Each structure stands twice: as C-alpha cells, then as structure tokens.
Amino acid sequence: MPSNLMSQLYHTGNSTVNNRVTYSKTRHLCGYLLTVGEMIKFEHSVFALPFALTGALLAARYGEGLAWPSLRQIVWIIVAMVGARSAAMTINRIADVSYDRANPRTSNRALATGALSIGFAWAFTFVCAAVLVIAAWRLNRLALELSPVALVVLFLYSYTKRFTMWSHLVLGFCLGMSPAAAWIAIAGALDSRMLILCAAVTLWVGGFDVLYACQDLDFDRRAGLYSVPKRFGIARALLVARAMHVIMVALLIWLAASFGLPWPAWAGIAVIAALLAYEHSLVHANDLRRLNAAFFAVNGYISLLFLLFWGAALAVAR
C-alpha cells in the first residue's frame, strides 16, 4: 500500500476518533447543564420574572417619569432575578436533600440521586449569590445595600417547613419581593404602592404552594414537617388557597386604581381572575390528578399575561 494512502487512512481514523471524543464530551456537558437546570427548575423563572418586569415598568413611568426603563436596567434586573432564584433553589435542594431522598415524589432529584454533589451545589449557590450582588451593584447603591437582606430571606425559606405551617407565605414573599426590588432597581427608592403588588404576588404564590403541598400530605405527616394541608386537611387547605387568590385579585384592583391605569390593566385582572377560577376547578379534595396542570401551566400563563396586559396599559396611558 502506498505510503501516502496509509497516511491518509491514519489521519482519517484519528479524525474520526477525535470527533467521537468531542461529541461525547459535548453530550456529557449538555447532560450536566440539563441536570443543573432541573435542580434549580430554571423554567419556573417565568413565575416571578414577569412581575418584577412589571414593577420596573411602573417605576420608570411613575417613579422616574420615563416612558420605559433602559435596556441596561432590564438586563441587570433579569440577571439579578436569575442569580437570586438559582441561589435560592439550590440552597433549598441542599437543605431538603435528606427529605427528598425519603419522599417518592422527589427521590429522583439531582442531589438526592447523587447526579450532582453537595459540594458542587454549595459552590453553585455562592456563585449565583455573587451574581445577584454584582447585578445589584450595577443597578444602584440601594439595590446593592439590600441584596444581602434579600439573600437572607431567600435562604430562610428552605427551613421554615420545619417549624411553621405558613412556610407557603414565606415562599410567596420570596417571589413577592421581586416587584419592589425592581422598582428600587429603577428608581433608587421604594414607592409604598409597590407593597400592594408585593402582597398580591405573595398571596398568589402562597395559594398555589398550598395546592402543591396537598400531594405531600402523607409524607409531611411521617417526616414531621409543617404545612397548611397537614394542619387543616386537604379540603380546608383548598379553601385557604382560594381565599388567598381572592384577596390577590382584590389587591390587584386596588393597585390598578392607585395608579389610575387604563382599561388593559383591568382586562388583565379579569383574565387572571378567570384563570385562577379555572385552576381551582382542576383540583378537588378527592382528586389531585390534575394538580401539576394547575401548578405549572396556569400559573405560567397568569404571570406572563399580567406583564402583557399591564405593559399594554402603560403603553396607552397618558
């Protein structure tokens, strides 16, 4: 066989092997990133982010007298939100790893199975917390000064099920802070009207977390954890969640009136009320089979539509 042909075959073989190694490494990296994304439930960012962006839009118009926030501000708010949420979700997974291993519903989570190590999770938490602080620093001084307070609240939630049944509201407040934080990020101060939106988001999240906790009732009893369903039973827990969501809608009406927002905001409130009613129609004390549909799909639509309708209201407002 001619030497040049042998050389070509040799290089072709090496190239094939190198391509396979590169493909294998890329596939492994993609799988690792997907595992990290699953750990922090990245797709759930849709719940809080639209409310934070709505807070930013309101701050630009009514706090700074501008038509819209700058692109720079929006980008850093998104970076801060992703950092804060990722840190909070990871510390929650670290704190609950022993419970996750014992709970059939959560036993396949990354830390519970060992797909990711506790050491990696701690490092990831610190990196994400640093991302939040850096983003706050890039926004304004007050945002930076308050970023450690936000982290303390976010980290505290992970331990509240051990001593109070109202951990649902603590979780709600973790997301409910976001509109106020976004207002501060834009205006460098806080308007008291943002507390109305904070309370509304707190009750919205708290309500759907009560619904979600219904499926863990038996495990919470065995593990000695606290929740509204454990304290009152599923039927009454559903009533508590409905009451929270009714009050949420009332708070949104108050907020729209306080800013004098035009008709798209009111249309948005009506749509949200209808979606909440539909969400509760999916869940019954003796039938929780459609709970995941209520939790993921409907609440995702609620947050996105809120941003859409209220953004439209600000666009047409004079």
URMONOR-V789009 format. One record per backbone hydrogen bond with DSSP energy under -1.0 kcal/mol. CO is the residue of the C=O (numbers start at 1). NH is the residue of the N-H. If there is no record, write none. Layout:
<<CO:NH> <CO:NH>>
//
This chain:
<<2:6> <3:7> <4:8> <5:9> <6:10> <7:11> <8:12> <9:13> <10:14> <11:15> <12:16> <13:17> <14:18> <15:19> <16:20> <17:21> <18:22> <19:23> <20:24> <21:25> <22:26> <23:27> <24:28> <25:29> <26:30> <27:31> <28:32> <29:33> <30:34> <31:35> <32:36> <33:37> <34:38> <35:39> <36:40> <37:42> <41:44> <42:45> <43:46> <44:47> <45:49> <48:52> <49:53> <50:54> <51:55> <52:56> <53:57> <54:58> <55:59> <56:60> <57:61> <58:62> <59:63> <59:64> <60:66> <70:74> <71:75> <72:76> <73:77> <74:78> <75:79> <76:80> <77:81> <78:82> <79:83> <80:84> <81:85> <82:86> <83:87> <84:88> <85:89> <86:90> <87:91> <88:92> <89:93> <90:94> <91:95> <92:96> <94:97> <96:100> <97:101> <98:102> <99:103> <103:106> <103:107> <106:109> <109:113> <110:114> <110:115> <110:116> <117:121> <118:122> <119:123> <120:124> <121:125> <122:126> <123:127> <124:128> <125:129> <126:130> <127:131> <128:132> <129:133> <130:134> <131:135> <132:136> <133:137> <134:138> <136:140> <140:144> <141:145> <142:146> <146:150> <147:151> <148:152> <149:153> <150:154> <151:155> <152:156> <153:157> <156:159> <157:160> <159:162> <160:163> <160:164> <161:226> <166:170> <167:171> <168:172> <169:173> <170:174> <171:175> <172:176> <173:177> <175:178> <177:181> <178:182> <179:183> <180:184> <181:185> <182:186> <183:187> <184:188> <191:194> <192:195> <193:196> <194:198> <195:199> <196:200> <197:201> <198:202> <199:203> <200:204> <201:205> <202:206> <203:207> <204:208> <205:209> <206:210> <207:211> <208:212> <209:213> <211:214> <212:215> <213:216> <214:217> <216:220> <217:221> <218:222> <219:223> <220:224> <220:225> <227:231> <228:232> <229:233> <233:237> <234:238> <235:239> <236:240> <237:241> <238:242> <239:243> <240:244> <241:245> <242:246> <243:247> <244:248> <245:249> <246:250> <247:251> <248:252> <249:253> <250:254> <251:255> <252:256> <253:257> <254:258> <255:259> <256:261> <262:265> <263:267> <264:268> <265:269> <266:270> <267:271> <268:272> <269:273> <270:274> <271:275> <272:276> <273:277> <274:278> <275:279> <276:280> <277:281> <284:287> <287:284> <288:291> <290:294> <291:295> <292:296> <293:298> <296:300> <297:301> <298:302> <299:303> <300:304> <301:305> <302:306> <303:307> <304:308> <305:309> <306:310> <307:311> <308:312> <309:313> <310:314> <311:315> <312:316> <313:317>>
//
